[in-house]
């Protein structure tokens, strides 16, 4: 058997691909982006760094400018819409055929996630019950799935697979909670006409799903050109459009597994029977058979999973790092009086570190004690506590909600420092507990 030909570019690309396939890689890249943002924000280039994200971009037509926003806005409302689209795909996959599809299995991570949202929000609000500061109660609610899972996968076989599955399901429910909070509580003035137009596009996408349309381009055009644009102009945050659009993507297969295997075996047998033409190019019959293999492979894989599989690396290794670079830059030249002029930093820090731990661990133990659910295989009170601290890592979602909750630079800075401190302490503490 001839070995595949290895080209020079393969020797460069292959190690990168191997790195990207590792579960911990997303957390590592995100961590590097956060550190880089902090370094730039506290270096000689800090002024240029902050000015970069103030540059405005828009579309000019017939003398008028449309959708003109600064770079930071485009990242938070544009690129992050793609992030939330993939979150929506993950949510639907888990609800249709994953850990959230079986009510008895789903009860424990759902309960833990709800506890991990209510307690942090309550603690923040107790510490910041009035004024603009009170708008930040949603900041400590969500767990950063890339970072927390990255830390967990650094531990390798020390952690049972059931714990990784539990954290994944919990973080996905967390994300759903964050999306709902953004939809209902962090929305500006609503323009009903644009919102209705957005719903018309969503309905069209759903109708396409029911009619059997599986062309990804159909959903991309309607989702971006219709749903996202309409929601952006409606006042409802555009990330909600992304999740809604994701739920319209078909999650079923066109041919089942047995039929797929029979068809592929038939095509491979016919391909093998063709005499090679001795040239670098293939014959027409070979190309036809390989095209049939490709078409049947696509038909055997739900469009939802095809999209998720294709977009996940781009989101983890491009979009999330860019978001971190744009939002994690905090000037550390801040005096204590300015930092603690409100309780925002303490609220964000305590909400994430203590609130997440109390909410997740407390809700889980309560449900087990009341026999509503059982511990997954391999879970103990000790590693549950380690997991509780890992849920305090709230970089991406917490920073995102900070950008929605506050407009005052001082308040944004205070929230970011609280998020960083809680995430670092929670991540290290969780790692040390689980390592043992």
Secondary structure, DSSP 8 states (H G I E B T S, - for coil): -------HHHHHHHHHHHHHHSTTHHHHHHHHHHHHHHHHHTSTTHHHHHHHTT-EEEEEETTEEEEEEEHHHHIIIIIHHHHHHHHHHHHHHHHHHSTTSSHHHHHHHHHHHHHHHHHHHHHHHHH--STGGGGGGGGGG---HHHHHHHHHHTGGGS-HHHHHHHHHHHHHHHHHHHHHHHHHS--S--HHHHHHHHHHHHHHHHHHHHT---HHHHHIIIIIIIIHHHHHHSS-HHHHHHHHHTTS--S-SS-HHHHHHHHHHHHHHHHHS---SSSS--HHHHHHHHHHHHHHHHTS-HHHHHHHHHHHHIIIIIHHHHHHHH--------HHHHTSSSHHHHHHHIIIIIHHHHHHHHHHHHHHTTSS---TT--HHHHHHHHHHTT--HHHHHHHHHHH---HHHHHHHHHHHHHHHHHHHHHHHHHHH-
